[in-house]
Amino acid sequence: MLDLNISDLRQHIIKRSKELGLSQLQRGLLLARFKILPFDRIHKLLPQKGRVLEVGSGHGILSLAMAMMSRERKVFGLDLSPGRVELAQKLVQGFGLSPEPEFVLGDAKGIPLGQEPYAALFMAEVLYLVPYEEQKDVFRSAGKALSSNGIFVVCELVIDWSVGSFVQRAVSRVLTIFSMSSWGRTLFGYRVKGAPFLRTKEGWLEIFQTNGFNIETVEIVRKTIFPHILIRGRKR
Ligand SMILES: C[S@@+](CC[C@H](N)C(=O)[O-])C[C@H]1O[C@@H](n2cnc3c(N)ncnc32)[C@H](O)[C@@H]1O
């Protein structure tokens, strides 16, 4: 088995996205995930072994990273957008991981129950696209898909009083309005009305706690100027 690291993954994404004929803008958005997402911290909060599911896996880069960082994990990815699922399936090819992550179509509000429950779920920058009144349905669905004491790791945009948070809200609003156009749909592969549905730190903690999870760890990550909250909850 090859000893792969994050820089190998980045090189693979550059090569594969060129082979797939993605535009420079699309390639830039993929590479931005390496700057934005705290891969290492998410990896440390997840179990090293067993079945884990990324909810809202998009292009699949985070799933690929989690599969690469522990080969005893069997990683699955679920996304609402057929275009994203297809892109993830194509991007994974040729990286040389075994087992490779598997990507399927589905909704976070009704996670398909596999043959066995998942040891952990993880979700990055997805809840802010789910309307406030539907976010609790994601947590209830997560609770059903997890094994007893299963882990749920969420990395999400958070409202605080930093400049980055204000800029992020403005950028999110512009991007989600853009996502409603046909150009935006082609670029992002999904359409979002009314987003961003952001919460403060207390708001994200409350939705975990009132929907069947105990909080184990919380940190605010400032990898870029945009603050993210990283929460590990455990099913009660
Ligand atoms: C900003 S991308 C994040 C992708 C990936 N998690 C990452 O961090 O690189 C958001 C993804 O969430 C997906 N999504 C939005 N609402 C969803 C839902 N209700 N169920 C499943 N996926 C959803 C979108 O299709 C999109 O691929």
The ligand as a MOL file (V3000), in Angstrom:
LIG
                    3D

  0  0  0     0  0            999 V3000
M  V30 BEGIN CTAB
M  V30 COUNTS 27 29 0 0 0
M  V30 BEGIN ATOM
M  V30 1 C -20.2810 23.5400 0.5150 0
M  V30 2 S -20.4740 21.8790 -0.0780 0 CHG=1
M  V30 3 C -19.4840 20.9980 1.1000 0
M  V30 4 C -18.9200 19.7240 0.5300 0
M  V30 5 C -17.9660 18.9610 1.4760 0
M  V30 6 N -18.6410 18.5840 2.6890 0
M  V30 7 C -16.7400 19.7970 1.8120 0
M  V30 8 O -16.7040 20.3630 2.9010 0
M  V30 9 O -15.8470 19.9170 0.9910 0 CHG=-1
M  V30 10 C -22.1250 21.5000 0.4560 0
M  V30 11 C -22.6560 20.1680 -0.0840 0
M  V30 12 O -23.8280 19.8230 0.6870 0
M  V30 13 C -24.7610 19.2110 -0.1820 0
M  V30 14 N -26.0830 19.2750 0.4760 0
M  V30 15 C -26.8260 20.3730 0.7250 0
M  V30 16 N -27.9810 20.0300 1.3500 0
M  V30 17 C -27.9380 18.6740 1.5000 0
M  V30 18 C -28.8260 17.7130 2.0550 0
M  V30 19 N -30.0110 18.0760 2.5900 0
M  V30 20 N -28.4830 16.4160 2.0190 0
M  V30 21 C -27.3020 16.0200 1.4680 0
M  V30 22 N -26.4140 16.8840 0.9080 0
M  V30 23 C -26.7270 18.1920 0.9230 0
M  V30 24 C -24.6310 20.0120 -1.4720 0
M  V30 25 O -25.1570 19.2900 -2.5750 0
M  V30 26 C -23.1180 20.2130 -1.5400 0
M  V30 27 O -22.4820 19.1930 -2.2670 0
M  V30 END ATOM
M  V30 BEGIN BOND
M  V30 1 1 1 2
M  V30 2 1 2 3
M  V30 3 1 2 10
M  V30 4 1 3 4
M  V30 5 1 4 5
M  V30 6 1 5 6
M  V30 7 1 5 7
M  V30 8 2 7 8
M  V30 9 1 7 9
M  V30 10 1 10 11
M  V30 11 1 11 12
M  V30 12 1 11 26
M  V30 13 1 12 13
M  V30 14 1 13 14
M  V30 15 1 13 24
M  V30 16 1 14 15
M  V30 17 1 14 23
M  V30 18 2 15 16
M  V30 19 1 16 17
M  V30 20 1 17 18
M  V30 21 2 17 23
M  V30 22 1 18 19
M  V30 23 2 18 20
M  V30 24 1 20 21
M  V30 25 2 21 22
M  V30 26 1 22 23
M  V30 27 1 24 25
M  V30 28 1 24 26
M  V30 29 1 26 27
M  V30 END BOND
M  V30 END CTAB
M  END
